């Protein structure tokens, strides 16, 4: 299973802060994005950053592992 | 002594942070600070409070990385960063940065660099609460 988390404006538009996605061998970050984007187009329209297991992920071809944590994020507005 | 980098729900004391920084070394010749506050207006609307959301697992480690990078980049003697989460009322403090160096120039430059980098790299989002409703803040350059 891959845990997908959402925060701030993306979470508001998805309607929940967490979704679980079935894991399969060879799965990459882009696969998760492409699987969810059609279901939540408004939320994913805001996404400009991603993280895997708590670290920035800029390579969408990054291979995922079972039980990993993925976050799709809009631009930050802290400070 | 409290950690040099913290995410807190309650208000913080700038004086305590500066004292802690100053106490870390007698080589310090300059301390520069930045305080970010909650405005009571935004884009023509009254703002009563700001609510924060964050990806906790990443936010604190990223702030710790920023501090270390700033120390190396500007040859700082020490630096401290405190950011509030939860609900912050208009007029209250949001973020405090203090940078100490042998001379004023690197301390001032480091403060500017840290707040700019924090806004770009630390996963925190703020929502303004107004009489007309709520709105997530779009990042400003």
Interface residues (C-beta under 8 A of the other chain):
Chain A: X5 X7 X8 X9 X11 X12 X49 X51 X54 X55 X56 X69 X71 X73 X74 X75 X76 X77 X78 X79
Chain B: X36 X52 X53 X54 X55 X57 X58 X59 X61 X83 X94 X95 X115 X118 X119 X120 X121 X122 X123 X124 X125 X126 X127 X136 X137 X138 X139
